[in-house]
């Protein structure tokens, strides 16, 4: 058997298409399968989990939107405030659209586009809001670290896209550091180092998790294949035994 095949409406992976997880070329640098068919099979198998993860993160997006209260307290009913508010609402709307209109696995592309759009809006708005809102530096840094953690751990998007937007968020925060009172070049260098380490840890953590989860997926499919083979062998032996008993009984009657 090669590649993926349909068995009773479900996706099954044949053992011939599932090389050992230690084999070279099985996984991409991101921990995803090199074989598109295998990756699609894994995506289908984990679709409900991806939706659940995104649904859990909607709480954080609601908090992101309610942060507009602090924006209003600092900026008042200005054009900048309404622009930031529109971006926050667009991020929330994009997440809700992904959950509402792309709830089946067939809507994968629309689902990912909505999630990535929301992620990009959050990564763009957060540093600007922290800068214009005159947020204390320690709180601002903690906010960025929390957002990075949520992105890496919670968002069900490809690691390459996730890492790119997380790095964009980090660069955006570094860009606004000079606008914060009492922060010089040494402080900026420390923060750059800290964010580099945070992104490196996040990328490696997601990569390792991707490999381990797909390894388990392959093991499960191999076990299902072996169980099906064993079941067929038992059925064949029972059928052969029935035929043999019938033959012996017919000869005995002669």
C-alpha positions as CSV (number, residue, x, y, z in Angstrom):
1,X,0.0,0.0,0.0
2,X,1.3,3.4,-0.9
3,X,0.3,6.9,0.4
4,X,-3.0,7.5,2.0
5,X,-6.2,5.6,1.2
6,X,-9.8,5.8,2.2
7,X,-11.1,3.0,4.5
8,X,-14.8,3.3,5.4
9,X,-14.7,7.1,4.9
10,X,-11.6,7.6,7.1
11,X,-8.1,8.4,6.1
12,X,-5.6,5.6,6.7
13,X,-1.9,5.6,6.2
14,X,-0.3,2.5,4.8
15,X,2.9,1.2,6.3
16,X,4.7,1.6,3.0
17,X,4.1,5.3,3.1
18,X,5.1,5.7,6.7
19,X,8.8,5.6,7.0
20,X,10.5,5.3,10.3
21,X,10.4,8.6,12.2
22,X,14.2,8.4,12.5
23,X,14.5,8.2,8.7
24,X,16.1,11.1,7.0
25,X,13.6,13.2,5.0
26,X,10.5,12.2,6.9
27,X,10.0,15.7,8.5
28,X,10.5,19.3,7.4
29,X,12.5,21.6,9.6
30,X,9.2,22.7,11.1
31,X,8.3,19.1,12.2
32,X,5.7,18.7,9.5
33,X,5.6,15.8,7.1
34,X,7.5,16.2,3.9
35,X,4.9,14.1,2.1
36,X,1.9,16.4,1.4
37,X,-0.6,13.5,1.5
38,X,0.6,12.4,4.9
39,X,0.4,16.0,6.2
40,X,-3.1,16.3,4.9
41,X,-4.0,13.0,6.6
42,X,-2.6,14.3,9.9
43,X,-4.5,17.6,9.5
44,X,-7.7,15.8,9.0
45,X,-7.1,13.6,12.0
46,X,-6.4,16.6,14.3
47,X,-9.0,19.0,12.8
48,X,-11.2,19.1,15.9
49,X,-8.3,19.7,18.2
50,X,-7.2,22.7,16.1
51,X,-10.6,24.2,16.4
52,X,-10.6,23.6,20.1
53,X,-7.3,25.3,20.5
54,X,-8.4,28.3,18.6
55,X,-11.7,28.5,20.5
56,X,-9.7,28.5,23.8
57,X,-7.7,31.5,22.6
58,X,-10.7,33.6,21.8
59,X,-10.7,34.5,25.5
60,X,-7.3,36.2,25.0
61,X,-8.6,38.0,21.9
62,X,-11.6,39.4,23.8
63,X,-9.1,40.7,26.4
64,X,-7.1,42.2,23.5
65,X,-10.3,44.0,22.4
66,X,-11.2,45.3,25.9
67,X,-7.8,46.8,26.2
68,X,-9.3,49.6,24.1
69,X,-10.6,50.9,27.4
70,X,-7.1,51.9,28.3
71,X,-6.5,53.3,24.9
72,X,-9.5,55.5,25.3
73,X,-8.4,56.7,28.7
74,X,-5.1,57.9,27.3
75,X,-6.0,59.0,23.7
76,X,-9.6,59.9,24.1
77,X,-12.0,59.8,21.1
78,X,-9.2,60.5,18.6
79,X,-8.7,59.1,15.1
80,X,-5.8,57.0,16.4
81,X,-8.0,55.4,19.0
82,X,-10.7,54.5,16.5
83,X,-8.1,53.1,14.1
84,X,-6.7,50.9,16.8
85,X,-10.2,49.9,17.9
86,X,-11.1,48.9,14.3
87,X,-8.0,46.8,14.1
88,X,-8.8,45.0,17.4
89,X,-12.4,44.3,16.3
90,X,-11.1,43.1,12.9
91,X,-8.9,40.6,14.7
92,X,-11.7,39.3,16.8
93,X,-14.1,39.2,13.8
94,X,-11.5,37.2,11.9
95,X,-11.2,34.6,14.7
96,X,-15.0,34.3,15.0
97,X,-15.3,34.0,11.2
98,X,-12.8,31.1,11.2
99,X,-14.8,29.3,13.9
100,X,-18.2,30.0,12.4
101,X,-17.8,29.7,8.7
102,X,-14.9,27.4,8.3
103,X,-15.9,24.7,10.8
104,X,-15.3,21.7,8.5
105,X,-12.0,20.4,7.4
106,X,-12.8,21.3,3.8
107,X,-12.5,24.9,4.8
108,X,-8.9,24.6,5.8
109,X,-7.6,27.4,3.6
110,X,-10.2,29.9,4.7
111,X,-9.7,28.9,8.3
112,X,-5.9,29.4,8.1
113,X,-6.3,32.8,6.3
114,X,-8.6,34.1,9.0
115,X,-6.3,33.0,11.8
116,X,-3.2,34.4,10.2
117,X,-5.0,37.7,9.5
118,X,-6.0,38.0,13.2
119,X,-2.5,37.1,14.3
120,X,-1.0,39.7,12.0
121,X,-3.4,42.4,13.3
122,X,-2.5,41.6,16.9
123,X,1.2,41.6,16.2
124,X,0.9,45.0,14.5
125,X,-1.4,46.7,16.9
126,X,0.1,45.5,20.2
127,X,3.4,47.4,20.0
128,X,1.7,50.6,18.7
129,X,-0.9,50.5,21.5
130,X,1.8,49.9,24.2
131,X,3.8,52.9,22.8
132,X,0.9,55.3,22.4
133,X,-0.7,54.2,25.7
134,X,2.4,55.1,27.7
135,X,2.4,51.7,29.3
136,X,5.0,51.0,31.9
137,X,8.0,49.2,30.3
138,X,7.8,46.1,32.5
139,X,4.1,45.6,31.8
140,X,4.7,46.2,28.1
141,X,7.4,43.6,28.0
142,X,5.3,41.1,29.9
143,X,2.4,41.7,27.5
144,X,4.6,40.9,24.5
145,X,6.0,37.7,26.1
146,X,2.4,36.5,26.9
147,X,1.3,37.2,23.3
148,X,4.4,35.3,22.0
149,X,3.6,32.3,24.3
150,X,0.0,32.3,23.1
151,X,1.0,32.4,19.5
152,X,3.4,29.6,19.7
153,X,1.4,27.3,22.0
154,X,-2.1,28.0,21.0
155,X,-2.5,29.0,17.3
156,X,-3.1,26.1,14.9
157,X,-1.1,27.5,12.0
158,X,2.1,26.3,10.2
159,X,5.3,27.0,12.2
160,X,6.9,29.0,9.3
161,X,4.0,31.5,9.3
162,X,3.8,31.5,13.1
163,X,7.5,32.2,13.5
164,X,7.5,35.0,10.9
165,X,4.6,36.9,12.7
166,X,6.1,36.3,16.1
167,X,9.4,37.8,14.9
168,X,7.5,40.7,13.4
169,X,5.9,41.3,16.8
170,X,9.3,41.2,18.5
171,X,10.8,43.6,16.0
172,X,7.8,46.0,16.4
173,X,8.3,46.0,20.2
174,X,12.0,46.7,19.8
175,X,11.2,49.6,17.5
176,X,9.1,51.3,20.1
177,X,11.5,50.9,23.0
178,X,13.3,54.2,22.3
179,X,10.0,56.0,22.8
180,X,9.8,54.7,26.3
181,X,11.2,56.9,29.1
182,X,14.6,56.0,30.5
183,X,15.4,53.2,28.0
184,X,18.7,53.4,26.2
185,X,20.8,51.3,23.9
186,X,21.9,48.9,26.7
187,X,18.3,48.2,27.6
188,X,17.4,47.7,23.9
189,X,20.2,45.2,23.5
190,X,19.0,43.2,26.5
191,X,15.5,43.1,25.3
192,X,16.6,42.0,21.8
193,X,18.5,39.2,23.4
194,X,15.6,38.2,25.5
195,X,13.2,38.2,22.6
196,X,15.6,36.2,20.4
197,X,15.8,33.6,23.1
198,X,12.0,33.6,23.6
199,X,11.4,33.0,19.9
200,X,14.1,30.4,19.7
201,X,12.5,28.5,22.5
202,X,9.1,28.9,21.0
203,X,10.2,27.6,17.6
204,X,12.1,24.6,19.0
205,X,9.2,23.8,21.3
206,X,6.6,23.8,18.5
207,X,9.0,21.9,16.2
208,X,9.6,19.2,18.7
209,X,5.9,18.9,19.6
210,X,5.1,18.6,15.9
211,X,7.5,15.7,15.4
212,X,6.4,13.9,18.5
213,X,2.7,14.2,17.6
214,X,3.2,13.1,14.0
215,X,5.4,10.2,15.2
216,X,2.4,9.1,17.4
217,X,0.1,9.5,14.4
218,X,2.2,7.2,12.3
219,X,2.5,4.6,15.1
220,X,-1.2,4.6,15.5
221,X,-1.8,4.1,11.8
222,X,0.7,1.3,11.6
223,X,-1.0,-0.4,14.6
224,X,-4.4,0.0,12.9
225,X,-2.9,-1.6,9.7
226,X,-1.5,-4.5,11.7
227,X,-4.8,-5.0,13.5
228,X,-6.7,-5.1,10.2
229,X,-4.3,-7.6,8.8
230,X,-4.6,-9.8,11.9
231,X,-8.4,-9.6,11.7
232,X,-8.4,-10.7,8.0
233,X,-6.0,-13.6,8.8
234,X,-8.4,-14.8,11.6
235,X,-11.4,-14.6,9.3
236,X,-9.5,-16.5,6.6
237,X,-8.5,-19.2,9.0
238,X,-12.0,-19.5,10.4
239,X,-13.4,-19.8,6.9
240,X,-10.8,-22.4,5.9
241,X,-11.6,-24.3,9.1
242,X,-15.3,-24.2,8.2
243,X,-14.6,-25.5,4.7
244,X,-12.4,-28.3,6.0
245,X,-15.0,-29.4,8.5
246,X,-17.6,-29.5,5.8
247,X,-15.4,-31.5,3.5
248,X,-14.6,-34.1,6.3
249,X,-18.2,-34.4,7.2
250,X,-19.2,-35.0,3.5
251,X,-16.6,-37.7,3.2
252,X,-17.8,-39.4,6.4
253,X,-21.3,-39.7,5.0
254,X,-20.2,-41.6,1.9
